[in-house]
Amino acid sequence: MMLYILDACAVIAFLTGEAGASIVTRLLTNVNNLCLIHAVNLCEVYYDTVRRTDIETARQDLAALLSGGLNLRTDMDTDFWQSVGELKVCPGKISLADCFALALAQREGGTLATSDHHEFDPVVPLGLCPILFIR
């Protein structure tokens, strides 16, 4: 079983049909994959969808994601949030929300799927977890 942690950018690309959407589709539909997203990152997706469309569409998209292969994680124990805080001081300007995705990938030993080179390119040389750029 392959384990993938999706950040908000990857899921937004999937929802909006941006470049890389087909890769996310393959991740979500492959029965040999388990795809996770942290609640903080899913909140980013929800917020982005509300901003672009409306609350009803955002709620429908959220329900479709969760019934279509994306598994929600809500980890917030002390060890986890401390890991998130420690990752925030990594080189570059990684957002706090992206630190949640990174911490979840580390915790679970999975590959982080993202489209966000700006945030994650500086992290790649640190070898914190495998990172799959969808574009």
N, C-alpha and C positions, 0 to 999 in steps of 0.2 A: 504494500500500500504506500503510495506517495502522499506526502502531507504538504499542503500549501496553505500559507497564511496570506490572505489578500488585504492590501491596504485600500483606502478609500479611492485613490486614483485609479486602481485597476478595476474596481467595481463600477465607478462612474464611466470609465471608458466602455465597459460592457453595456451599461444601460443606455448610453448615448450613441453607441455605434462608432466610437472613435477608433483610430488606429490601435491595434492590439486587442480589440474586442473579440476577435476570433480565437485568440489564444486563451482568453479568460473563459470563453464558451467551452473550449476543449477541456480546460481544467475542471470546470463545474460538471461537465457531462460524462467524463471518463469514470467508469465504475471502479477503477483502481485508484482513484484519488479521493482524499478527504480534504475538503476546503473549509478553512476556518476564517472568521473575522472577529476582531474584538469589538465589543459594543461601542467603544469610543470611535472606532473607525466607521462603524455602521451609522453612527450618529452624524458623522461628516457626510456620508452618502445621503442620508435622509435630509439633512439641512440643504445640501446642494440641489436635491431634487425639488424640495419645497420652493427654493429660490427660483429655479428654472421653470417650474410648472405650478403645482398647487398641492395642498395637503392631501387631498384624496389620491392623486396620482402617486405621491411619495409613499403613502401607506400601501397602495396596491403594489408598487415596485418592491417595497420591503417584504411584503407577504410572499410575492413571487420569488424573490431571492432566497428566502428562508425555506420555501417548499421546493426550491429547484436546485438544491445541492450545496448551499452555503450554510455553514453551521456557526451559530453565534456562541461566542465565549464572553463571559463577564468577569473573568479573573480580576480580583482586586485585593487579594491577601497582602499582608505586609511585605513578604519577599518579592511579590510581583511588582507592587507600586514602587518599591525601592529600586528594583531593577530598571523600571521605566525612568525614574529620576536620574539614575546613574548614566543611562544611555543618552540622556538629554545633553550631557557635557561632551559627547563625541565630537570629533572634528566636523566642521560644516555647520549648517544651520538647520539641523533636523528638527522638525516640529515635535511638540509633545505628543500629539496624536500619533505620528509615525513611530515614535518611541514605543507606544503600546503595541503596534504591529510587530516591531522588531523584538520586543521582549517576549511576545507570544511565540514568535518563530524560534527564539532561543529556548524558551521553556519546553516547547513541544518537539524541538529538533526538526523543524520543517523549513521549507523554502519560502521566503518572502516574495510574493508576486506584486510588482509595482510597475508603473510607467514613469515614476518620478526620479529621473536622473539627478535633478538639482539637489534633492534631499539625500539620495542614497549613494551617488557616486563617491562622495568622500568616505562613506562607511565601508564600501567594498574592500579596500585594502586592509581593513581591520580584521576581516575574517570572522565577524560575529555570527553570521549564519549565511547559508547560500541565498543569493538574491537572483530572481528571474525578472529581467526587464522585459515587459510585454511589447515594448517598441523601442 
